[in-house]
Amino acid sequence: MIPLFRDPKHWRARAAEARAMAEQFADPESQRLMLWIADEYEILAERADADLDKLSPKNSNRGTPGRLFTLQSTP
């Protein structure tokens, strides 16, 4: 069994949940922050893919690590 932090499906599901929550927010800043969280979950999924690649050399092109925590303020 794959630990959650190494399971890309887990992080992609969390990203989908965050996007669904963002759609329910009326406040644009809250939506922006929730979408940022969703993007960060996608990055964690990419990193989990990369970790799986390291463990399984047969699948060397599954994903690449992305940026982490680059939240920028809006004007």
The 8 nearest C-alpha neighbors of each residue, nearest first, counted from 0:
[[1, 2, 3, 6, 5, 4, 51, 9],
 [0, 2, 6, 3, 5, 4, 51, 7],
 [1, 3, 5, 4, 6, 0, 9, 47],
 [4, 2, 6, 5, 1, 9, 7, 10],
 [3, 5, 2, 6, 47, 9, 10, 7],
 [6, 4, 47, 3, 2, 7, 1, 50],
 [5, 7, 3, 8, 9, 4, 47, 1],
 [8, 6, 44, 47, 10, 9, 48, 11],
 [9, 7, 11, 6, 10, 12, 44, 13],
 [8, 10, 12, 7, 6, 11, 13, 3],
 [11, 9, 13, 44, 7, 40, 12, 8],
 [12, 10, 14, 8, 13, 9, 41, 44],
 [11, 13, 15, 9, 14, 10, 8, 16],
 [12, 14, 10, 16, 11, 15, 17, 9],
 [15, 13, 37, 11, 17, 40, 12, 16],
 [14, 16, 12, 18, 13, 17, 19, 11],
 [17, 15, 13, 19, 14, 18, 20, 12],
 [16, 18, 20, 14, 37, 19, 15, 33],
 [19, 17, 21, 15, 20, 16, 34, 37],
 [18, 20, 16, 22, 17, 21, 15, 23],
 [19, 21, 17, 23, 18, 22, 16, 24],
 [22, 20, 30, 18, 23, 24, 33, 19],
 [23, 21, 19, 20, 24, 18, 30, 25],
 [22, 24, 20, 21, 25, 19, 30, 18],
 [25, 23, 21, 26, 22, 30, 29, 20],
 [24, 26, 27, 23, 30, 29, 22, 21],
 [25, 27, 29, 24, 28, 30, 31, 23],
 [28, 26, 30, 29, 31, 25, 24, 32],
 [27, 29, 31, 30, 26, 32, 33, 73],
 [30, 28, 32, 26, 31, 27, 33, 24],
 [29, 31, 21, 27, 33, 28, 32, 24],
 [32, 30, 28, 34, 29, 33, 27, 35],
 [31, 33, 35, 29, 34, 30, 28, 36],
 [32, 34, 36, 30, 35, 21, 31, 17],
 [35, 33, 37, 31, 36, 32, 18, 30],
 [34, 36, 32, 38, 33, 37, 31, 39],
 [35, 37, 33, 39, 34, 38, 32, 40],
 [38, 36, 14, 34, 40, 17, 35, 39],
 [39, 37, 35, 41, 36, 40, 34, 42],
 [38, 40, 42, 36, 41, 37, 35, 43],
 [41, 39, 43, 37, 14, 42, 10, 38],
 [42, 40, 44, 38, 39, 43, 11, 14],
 [43, 41, 39, 45, 44, 65, 40, 46],
 [42, 44, 40, 46, 41, 45, 47, 10],
 [45, 43, 7, 41, 47, 10, 42, 46],
 [46, 44, 42, 48, 43, 47, 62, 64],
 [45, 47, 64, 49, 43, 48, 44, 50],
 [46, 48, 5, 50, 44, 7, 49, 45],
 [49, 47, 45, 51, 46, 62, 50, 7],
 [48, 50, 52, 46, 47, 62, 51, 63],
 [51, 49, 47, 53, 52, 48, 46, 54],
 [52, 50, 54, 48, 53, 49, 55, 47],
 [53, 51, 49, 55, 59, 50, 54, 58],
 [52, 54, 50, 51, 55, 56, 49, 59],
 [53, 55, 51, 52, 56, 50, 49, 57],
 [54, 56, 52, 57, 53, 51, 58, 59],
 [55, 57, 58, 59, 52, 53, 54, 51],
 [56, 58, 55, 59, 52, 60, 54, 53],
 [59, 57, 56, 52, 60, 61, 55, 51],
 [58, 60, 52, 56, 57, 61, 53, 55],
 [61, 59, 58, 62, 52, 63, 49, 57],
 [62, 60, 59, 48, 58, 52, 49, 63],
 [63, 61, 48, 49, 45, 60, 64, 46],
 [64, 62, 49, 45, 65, 46, 48, 61],
 [63, 65, 46, 45, 49, 42, 62, 66],
 [66, 64, 42, 63, 67, 45, 46, 43],
 [65, 67, 42, 68, 64, 69, 39, 43],
 [66, 68, 69, 39, 65, 42, 43, 70],
 [69, 67, 70, 66, 39, 35, 36, 71],
 [70, 68, 67, 71, 66, 39, 35, 72],
 [71, 69, 68, 72, 35, 32, 67, 36],
 [72, 70, 69, 73, 68, 74, 35, 32],
 [71, 73, 74, 70, 69, 28, 32, 31],
 [72, 74, 71, 28, 31, 70, 32, 27],
 [73, 72, 71, 28, 31, 70, 27, 32]]
